[in-house]
Amino acid sequence: MSFIISTQSELLKTKRTAAFWLSMIGAAFIPAIFFLVYLLNSKKMILQFKMMPWEQHFGLGWNSLNSFLLPMYIILICAMIPQIEYKNNAWKQVFSSPQSTAEIFFSKFLTVHLMIILALLLFNVFMLLAAVVPNLIYKGYPFLHSKIDWQSLIRLNIKSYVSLLGISAIQFWLSLRFKSFIGPVGIGLALLIGSIIATGFDWEHVSKIPYAHPVLTLRSLAAERMSKPGTAHPFLQNHEWNSLGYFVFFTLLGFFDLRYRKEKG
């Protein structure tokens, strides 16, 4: 069985599961709140968005997403995918199929990341709709008459995705180690809360905490916008390189742990 077929099989398993609906609902949660605020409090919001409306709109949305909801989504989605086998006692069936351990592990891990990418894409679409639809109702909003800085938006998406790679690898490994759903979610939540506290105190080593990386990405982008025009900035910051390092290390750790584990599932 090829890797592509294994991945297609994993995607079919997630169809209409809690993992799929979490991606849909999670992506729509913040834009839905913004949409209601823009409709119900239009007078105040129209005044707020007179200057740089799209930058403010997406800035508020991504700040809300990266600070807590996105890392929490990663923790949950990484736990849900392996739970499909644990709940159905299907690990023995999976390992008896004509698939290698590498195909089993990486097809599941790729499925996790396809769900993450889907959630990020949907978030951007819903954020666009959350601004455009109120503008069609209340003409005072300037969204339809303002340009979107697509280059900055795409850069924000890519850097945010890179910043969560370390979290995804750690949580996926934990979710394969624990049969229960509570174990990896509890550990991930504790580490996330710890990272929020460390970030709040501006701890000098906070860039080494993978669960703080999405927030640090937003901070670095804000610092770039406030810097002098013409100042050169590296595409990836130190914490994002750390995220890539965590990603490689824990992905390999998770794979070899699954491959050489005596009791699988």
N, C-alpha and C positions, 0 to 999 in steps of 0.2 A: 504493500500500500504506500503510495507516494505521499510526500509531505503536503502537497496541495489537497489531495483527497482527505487526508487527516484533518487539515484545517477546515475544509468544507464541512466535514462531519461535526467538528466542534461548533462551528457557526450554526448548524442546524439544531444542535442541542440547546443553544441559547435562545433560539427563536421562541417568543412568547413566554419566556421565563422571567423571573424577578430581575435578573441581570439586565435583560433587554429593556424592561420597563423602567428600571432605575436610571438607565442611560437617557431615556426619553424624558422622564419626569425631572431628573436632575438637571438636564440641559434647559428645561423650560421654567424651572422654579424662579430664578432671579429675574429673567425677562418678564415673566408674568406679574411679578410684584412691581417692576418698573412700569409696565403697561397700565396697571391699575392706578398707580400714583400719578402718571401723566394724564390720565383721564379724569380722576377725581380731584386733582389739585392743579388744574391746568394753569390758572392765573399765576401762581407762584413759580411753577416750573418753566413757563414760557419766559419769564424774566431771567431765570437762572441760566437758560440756554441761549441767551442772545449772543454770547461770545463762544466760539469754538464748540458748537453743540455736539458734534460727533466725538470729539476728543473727550469731552466731559462724560458723555453717555457711556462710551466703551470703558473709560477709566473707572467710573463708578461700578460698572458691571464686573470687570475683571478684578477689581479690588475685593469685591464681595465674594467672587468665586475662588480666587487664589488663597485668600486668608484662611479659609476653613473648609468650604464645601468641596473644592476640588481634591485636596488631600483625603478628605473623608470619603469621597466617591471612589478614589483609588483603593482605599482600604476595603471598602465593601465589595467592589467589583472583583478584586483579586481573591476575596474569600468565596464569592458566589460561584465562580467558574469551577473550581475543584469540588465544591459541595454537590454538584450535579452527580458525580460518581459516588461520593460518600453517602448521600441520601438514598441512592438506589442500590448500594452495595455492588457497584458495577466495575470496581477497579480490577478485579480478577478477570472479568470479561475483556476489559481494555487491554490488559497485558498479555492475554492469550490470543489477541487478534494479531494479524500479520503486520505489526508496526514495531519499529525499533523504539527504544526508550527515548532517543532524541526526537523522533517524530511525535511521540506522545507529549513530551514536555514542551517542545517549542511550538507545536500547533496550538496547545492550550495557552501558552504565553502570548503567542501572536494574536489569538482570539481576544485576550484581555486588552491588548493594545489597539486592536481594531475597534473594540467597544469604546475605548477612551477617545480615539480619534473621531469616532461617530459622535460622541457626546460633545466634543469641542466644536465640531462643525455645526451641529445643531444649535449649540449655544450662540454661535455667531449669527446664524440665520434668525433665531428667535430674538436676539438683541436688535437686529435690523428691523424686524417686524414690530417690536415693542416701541420703536421710535417712529416708524413710518405710519403705522395705522393711527395713532393719536394725531399725527400731523394732518392726516386726511380729514379728521373730524374737527380739529381746532387749527385753523390756518395760521395762527400766531406762532406756532412752533417753526423753527428755521431749518429743520432737518432736510426737507425736500429741496431747499435752496442752497444747501451747503455741500461741499465735497468731502468725501471720506478719504482719509490718508490710508489707502490700501497697503502701501509698503510698510507703514508702521504697524498696521493691524496684523499683517501676515508675520512680521517680525515678532510681535507680541505673542502670537499663537505658537510659533516655532520655539521661542525661548521658554515659554511656559511648559510646553510639552517636554523639552529637554530637562527642565527643572524637576519634573515629577518622575523621571525614569528611575532614579534611585529608589524612590518610595515603592514603585511598582515591583521592582525586583525583590526587595526585602519582603513585601507583603505576599507576593506570590510564593516565595520560598516558605514563609510561615504558614500559608494556607495549605501547602502540601504536607507540612510537618504535623499539623493538628487535624484530627478528624472532626472536631467540633467547629462550629461557625464562630463561637464566642471567643475562642483562644486567640486567633490572629487579629480579630477585630478589636478585642480588649487591649492587646499589646500595641497595635497600631494607634488606637485612640490615646493611650497613655503617652506614647512617644510624640504624637501630634500636640497634645496639651503641653507637654514639656517643651516642645519647640516654640510654641506660642509664648510661653513664659520667658524662654531664653531670648527670643526676638524682642519682646517687650522691654527687657532689661539691657538690650544692645550688647549682649555677651560677645566678647571678642572672638570666640571660637564658634559662633553660631553658624558660620558657613560650612562647618563640618557636620551639621545635623541635617540629614536629607529631608526631614519633614518640614524644615524651615525654608527650603530652597524656592518654592513657588512665591512666597512673600518677598524673599530677597531679590527675585527677578523683577518684581514690580518696583521695588525700591531702586534698583539699579537703573531701570528705564526712566523713572522719575528724575533721578540724578542726571541722567543724560540730557533730558529735556531742559533742565535748569542750567546746564553748562553753557559755556560761551559758544556761539556759532562757529562752525568749522573745526571744533575739537574732535579728534579721532577717538572712536571708542571700539574696543574689540567686540566681535559679535557675541562671544561667549565669555561670561564673567567667571571668576574663580569658583564660586559655588556651583555653577553649571558644569564646569569641568569635574568638580567633585561628584556631582550627580551622575555623570557618565562613568566615572570610576566605580561608584557604588553599583551602578547598573551592571557593569561587566563582572565585577566580583561576585555579587549575589546571584546573578543569572547562572554563572558557572557553578557556584556553590549549590544552588538549587538543583541543577541538572545532575551533578555527580552524587549529590545526596540521594536523589531519586533512583539513580542507576545502581548504586551499590547498597541501597537499603535492603535489609533482609526481608522485612515485612512491608510489602507494598500495598497500601490501601487497607 
